[in-house]
Amino acid sequence: MLYSSGHCEDHTYRVQYVKSKSGSFGLYEYPEENPILVTNEDGSIQRKDITKTSVFQGIPIS
């Protein structure tokens, strides 16, 4: 599941993901690759390369 937190117009905004082995209502794990996107203090966006992680393999990310 992808989710975001913080305010989208300042440095507190970030996008994270969690995964579950037991479905959408199960216990969630917070992978080390989090957050996958953050807004820096200067307003620029920093994105991690998560395409090599098993949960995202084969999914095109642009």
N, CA, C and O atoms as a MOPAC input file, in Angstrom:
PM7 MOZYME 1SCF
protein

 N      0.84100 1    -1.15300 1     0.00000 1
 C      0.00000 1     0.00000 1     0.00000 1
 C      0.89900 1     1.23200 1     0.00000 1
 O      1.83200 1     1.32200 1     0.79800 1
 N      0.62600 1     2.16200 1    -0.87600 1
 C      1.32300 1     3.44700 1    -0.89300 1
 C      0.51900 1     4.45500 1    -0.10000 1
 O     -0.71200 1     4.43700 1    -0.12000 1
 N      1.21900 1     5.33500 1     0.59900 1
 C      0.52300 1     6.40500 1     1.31500 1
 C      1.45800 1     7.59200 1     1.45900 1
 O      2.67400 1     7.45100 1     1.33000 1
 N      0.90300 1     8.73700 1     1.71900 1
 C      1.70300 1     9.95100 1     1.88200 1
 C      1.39600 1    10.58900 1     3.23000 1
 O      0.36500 1    10.32900 1     3.85000 1
 N      2.32700 1    11.43000 1     3.65700 1
 C      2.13400 1    12.14800 1     4.91400 1
 C      2.79800 1    13.51700 1     4.79100 1
 O      3.59200 1    13.75900 1     3.88200 1
 N      2.46600 1    14.38100 1     5.70100 1
 C      3.01200 1    15.73000 1     5.67600 1
 C      2.18600 1    16.65400 1     4.79600 1
 O      1.11700 1    16.28200 1     4.31200 1
 N      2.68800 1    17.84700 1     4.59700 1
 C      2.01100 1    18.87300 1     3.80400 1
 C      2.64900 1    18.92100 1     2.42400 1
 O      3.86600 1    19.07200 1     2.31800 1
 N      1.85400 1    18.79500 1     1.36500 1
 C      2.39300 1    18.68000 1     0.00900 1
 C      3.10600 1    19.94100 1    -0.48400 1
 O      3.74100 1    19.89700 1    -1.53800 1
 N      3.02600 1    21.03400 1     0.22200 1
 C      3.66000 1    22.27400 1    -0.21900 1
 C      4.90300 1    22.64400 1     0.58000 1
 O      5.41300 1    23.75500 1     0.43700 1
 N      5.40400 1    21.73100 1     1.42500 1
 C      6.64300 1    22.03800 1     2.14300 1
 C      7.48600 1    20.78000 1     2.34800 1
 O      7.14800 1    19.70900 1     1.84400 1
 N      8.56800 1    20.91800 1     3.08000 1
 C      9.55900 1    19.85200 1     3.23700 1
 C      9.07600 1    18.65800 1     4.06800 1
 O      9.80800 1    17.67800 1     4.20200 1
 N      7.86700 1    18.71600 1     4.62700 1
 C      7.37900 1    17.59900 1     5.43800 1
 C      6.70100 1    16.51100 1     4.60900 1
 O      6.38000 1    15.44400 1     5.13300 1
 N      6.47700 1    16.77300 1     3.31000 1
 C      5.76100 1    15.80800 1     2.47300 1
 C      6.65500 1    14.62100 1     2.12700 1
 O      7.82700 1    14.79300 1     1.79400 1
 N      6.09600 1    13.42300 1     2.20800 1
 C      6.82200 1    12.20000 1     1.86900 1
 C      5.85000 1    11.11100 1     1.44700 1
 O      4.69100 1    11.09700 1     1.86300 1
 N      6.33400 1    10.20800 1     0.62300 1
 C      5.54800 1     9.06500 1     0.17800 1
 C      6.25100 1     7.80700 1     0.68000 1
 O      7.45700 1     7.64500 1     0.49500 1
 N      5.49300 1     6.92600 1     1.31100 1
 C      6.02400 1     5.68800 1     1.85300 1
 C      5.19300 1     4.52400 1     1.33800 1
 O      4.14900 1     4.72200 1     0.71700 1
 N      5.65800 1     3.32400 1     1.59700 1
 C      4.84100 1     2.15100 1     1.29900 1
 C      5.01400 1     1.12600 1     2.40000 1
 O      6.02700 1     1.10200 1     3.10100 1
 N      4.01900 1     0.29300 1     2.53700 1
 C      4.06800 1    -0.84600 1     3.45100 1
 C      3.62500 1    -2.06900 1     2.66100 1
 O      2.97400 1    -1.94400 1     1.62300 1
 N      3.97600 1    -3.24000 1     3.15000 1
 C      3.54900 1    -4.46600 1     2.49500 1
 C      3.07000 1    -5.45800 1     3.53300 1
 O      3.46500 1    -5.41200 1     4.69800 1
 N      2.20900 1    -6.35800 1     3.08000 1
 C      1.63400 1    -7.36200 1     3.96800 1
 C      1.66000 1    -8.71100 1     3.28100 1
 O      1.39500 1    -8.80700 1     2.08300 1
 N      1.97500 1    -9.74600 1     4.02800 1
 C      1.96000 1   -11.10800 1     3.49500 1
 C      0.57300 1   -11.73200 1     3.62000 1
 O      0.30700 1   -12.77600 1     3.02500 1
 N     -0.30200 1   -11.10500 1     4.38200 1
 C     -1.61500 1   -11.70500 1     4.62100 1
 C     -2.76800 1   -10.90700 1     4.02600 1
 O     -3.90700 1   -11.06300 1     4.46700 1
 N     -2.50700 1   -10.06500 1     3.04900 1
 C     -3.57300 1    -9.32400 1     2.39800 1
 C     -3.70900 1    -7.90400 1     2.90700 1
 O     -2.94700 1    -7.46100 1     3.76600 1
 N     -4.67700 1    -7.20300 1     2.37200 1
 C     -4.82100 1    -5.77500 1     2.67000 1
 C     -5.24500 1    -5.46700 1     4.09700 1
 O     -5.11000 1    -4.32800 1     4.54300 1
 N     -5.75100 1    -6.44900 1     4.82000 1
 C     -6.15800 1    -6.21900 1     6.20500 1
 C     -5.17500 1    -6.81500 1     7.21100 1
 O     -5.41900 1    -6.79300 1     8.41700 1
 N     -4.06900 1    -7.34400 1     6.70900 1
 C     -3.11700 1    -8.02500 1     7.57000 1
 C     -2.15300 1    -7.08700 1     8.27000 1
 O     -2.28400 1    -5.86600 1     8.18700 1
 N     -1.19900 1    -7.66100 1     8.94800 1
 C     -0.13700 1    -6.88500 1     9.57600 1
 C      0.77600 1    -6.34600 1     8.49000 1
 O      1.08600 1    -7.05200 1     7.53000 1
 N      1.20500 1    -5.11300 1     8.63200 1
 C      2.03700 1    -4.47500 1     7.62400 1
 C      3.48800 1    -4.40700 1     8.06900 1
 O      3.78700 1    -4.23400 1     9.25000 1
 N      4.38800 1    -4.54700 1     7.09100 1
 C      5.81600 1    -4.36500 1     7.31100 1
 C      6.22300 1    -3.04000 1     6.68400 1
 O      5.71100 1    -2.66300 1     5.63000 1
 N      7.13800 1    -2.33700 1     7.32700 1
 C      7.64400 1    -1.05800 1     6.83500 1
 C      9.05500 1    -1.29300 1     6.29400 1
 O     10.01000 1    -1.30000 1     7.07200 1
 N      9.21300 1    -1.48700 1     4.96300 1
 C     10.52300 1    -1.79500 1     4.39300 1
 C     11.55800 1    -0.69100 1     4.60000 1
 O     11.21200 1     0.47700 1     4.77300 1
 N     12.82300 1    -1.07900 1     4.57900 1
 C     13.93200 1    -0.13500 1     4.78100 1
 C     14.00100 1     0.94400 1     3.71900 1
 O     14.53400 1     2.02200 1     3.98100 1
 N     13.47700 1     0.68700 1     2.52300 1
 C     13.57600 1     1.63400 1     1.41000 1
 C     12.73800 1     2.89200 1     1.60600 1
 O     12.77900 1     3.78600 1     0.76200 1
 N     11.99600 1     2.98400 1     2.67300 1
 C     11.13400 1     4.13700 1     2.93900 1
 C     11.91800 1     5.31800 1     3.47300 1
 O     12.95300 1     5.12100 1     4.11000 1
 N     11.46400 1     6.53500 1     3.23600 1
 C     10.41700 1     6.90100 1     2.29100 1
 C     10.94500 1     6.79400 1     0.86700 1
 O     12.15300 1     6.85400 1     0.64100 1
 N     10.03600 1     6.63700 1    -0.09600 1
 C     10.46800 1     6.50700 1    -1.48300 1
 C     10.49000 1     7.85400 1    -2.20600 1
 O     11.06400 1     7.96900 1    -3.29000 1
 N      9.87400 1     8.85900 1    -1.61400 1
 C      9.89600 1    10.20400 1    -2.17600 1
 C      9.79100 1    11.19900 1    -1.02800 1
 O      8.97200 1    11.03000 1    -0.12400 1
 N     10.62500 1    12.24000 1    -1.06900 1
 C     10.55800 1    13.29800 1    -0.05900 1
 C     10.70500 1    14.64900 1    -0.74400 1
 O     11.33500 1    14.75800 1    -1.79500 1
 N     10.12500 1    15.66300 1    -0.14600 1
 C     10.33200 1    17.03200 1    -0.59800 1
 C     11.37700 1    17.65700 1     0.31500 1
 O     11.22900 1    17.67000 1     1.53700 1
 N     12.43600 1    18.17500 1    -0.30000 1
 C     13.51700 1    18.79700 1     0.46000 1
 C     13.13500 1    20.19900 1     0.91800 1
 O     12.14600 1    20.75800 1     0.44600 1
 N     13.90300 1    20.76100 1     1.82200 1
 C     13.61500 1    22.10400 1     2.35200 1
 C     13.54500 1    23.15300 1     1.25000 1
 O     12.78400 1    24.11400 1     1.36300 1
 N     14.33900 1    22.98200 1     0.16900 1
 C     14.34200 1    23.97100 1    -0.91700 1
 C     13.19600 1    23.75400 1    -1.91500 1
 O     13.10200 1    24.47400 1    -2.90900 1
 N     12.32900 1    22.77500 1    -1.66000 1
 C     11.18500 1    22.51200 1    -2.52500 1
 C     11.44900 1    21.47900 1    -3.60500 1
 O     10.52100 1    21.07700 1    -4.30700 1
 N     12.69400 1    21.04100 1    -3.75500 1
 C     12.99800 1    20.01800 1    -4.75000 1
 C     12.54000 1    18.65400 1    -4.24200 1
 O     12.35000 1    18.45300 1    -3.04200 1
 N     12.37000 1    17.73500 1    -5.16600 1
 C     11.88300 1    16.40100 1    -4.82500 1
 C     13.01800 1    15.39900 1    -4.96300 1
 O     13.75500 1    15.40300 1    -5.94900 1
 N     13.14200 1    14.55400 1    -3.97400 1
 C     14.15500 1    13.50200 1    -3.99800 1
 C     13.44000 1    12.16300 1    -4.03700 1
 O     12.58600 1    11.87900 1    -3.19700 1
 N     13.79700 1    11.34000 1    -5.02100 1
 C     13.17200 1    10.02700 1    -5.18300 1
 C     14.23100 1     8.94400 1    -5.07100 1
 O     15.30900 1     9.06500 1    -5.65400 1
 N     13.93400 1     7.89700 1    -4.33200 1
 C     14.84700 1     6.75900 1    -4.23700 1
 C     14.59700 1     5.82100 1    -5.40700 1
 O     13.47200 1     5.71400 1    -5.89500 1
 N     15.65000 1     5.14300 1    -5.85800 1
 C     15.50100 1     4.13400 1    -6.89600 1
 C     15.04300 1     2.84700 1    -6.23100 1
 O     15.84300 1     2.11500 1    -5.64900 1
 N     13.76200 1     2.58500 1    -6.32500 1
 C     13.19100 1     1.40700 1    -5.67400 1
 C     12.91000 1     0.29300 1    -6.66500 1
 O     12.33900 1    -0.73400 1    -6.29800 1
 N     13.30300 1     0.48200 1    -7.91700 1
 C     12.98500 1    -0.51500 1    -8.94200 1
 C     13.70000 1    -1.83500 1    -8.71500 1
 O     13.29600 1    -2.84800 1    -9.28500 1
 N     14.74700 1    -1.85800 1    -7.90200 1
 C     15.48600 1    -3.09500 1    -7.64100 1
 C     14.93500 1    -3.86800 1    -6.44700 1
 O     15.38600 1    -4.98200 1    -6.18200 1
 N     13.98000 1    -3.31100 1    -5.72900 1
 C     13.41000 1    -4.01300 1    -4.58900 1
 C     12.38000 1    -5.02600 1    -5.06900 1
 O     11.70500 1    -4.78400 1    -6.07000 1
 N     12.24500 1    -6.13100 1    -4.39200 1
 C     11.40500 1    -7.23100 1    -4.84900 1
 C      9.93700 1    -6.83900 1    -5.00300 1
 O      9.25300 1    -7.34600 1    -5.89200 1
 N      9.45400 1    -5.95500 1    -4.16100 1
 C      8.03400 1    -5.59200 1    -4.22300 1
 C      7.70800 1    -4.80100 1    -5.49000 1
 O      6.56000 1    -4.81000 1    -5.93400 1
 N      8.69300 1    -4.11800 1    -6.08300 1
 C      8.43200 1    -3.29200 1    -7.26400 1
 C      9.03400 1    -3.84700 1    -8.54100 1
 O      8.92200 1    -3.19300 1    -9.57700 1
 N      9.66300 1    -5.00300 1    -8.53300 1
 C     10.25800 1    -5.55000 1    -9.73400 1
 C      9.18900 1    -5.79800 1   -10.77900 1
 O      8.14300 1    -6.38200 1   -10.49400 1
 N      9.46300 1    -5.34600 1   -11.99400 1
 C      8.53100 1    -5.55200 1   -13.09400 1
 C      7.47000 1    -4.47600 1   -13.22300 1
 O      6.67200 1    -4.51500 1   -14.16000 1
 N      7.43800 1    -3.50600 1   -12.29800 1
 C      6.45900 1    -2.43200 1   -12.37300 1
 C      7.16500 1    -1.17900 1   -12.88500 1
 O      8.08700 1    -0.69400 1   -12.22800 1
 N      6.76100 1    -0.63800 1   -14.03900 1
 C      7.41700 1     0.56800 1   -14.56600 1
 C      7.12400 1     1.77700 1   -13.67300 1
 O      5.97300 1     2.03300 1   -13.31800 1
 N      8.15900 1     2.50000 1   -13.32400 1
 C      8.01500 1     3.71600 1   -12.50300 1
 C      8.64100 1     4.85000 1   -13.28100 1
 O      9.82700 1     4.80100 1   -13.61000 1
 N      7.86200 1     5.86300 1   -13.57500 1
 C      8.39200 1     6.98800 1   -14.35200 1
 C      8.53600 1     8.21700 1   -13.50500 1
 O      8.96800 1     9.25900 1   -13.99800 1

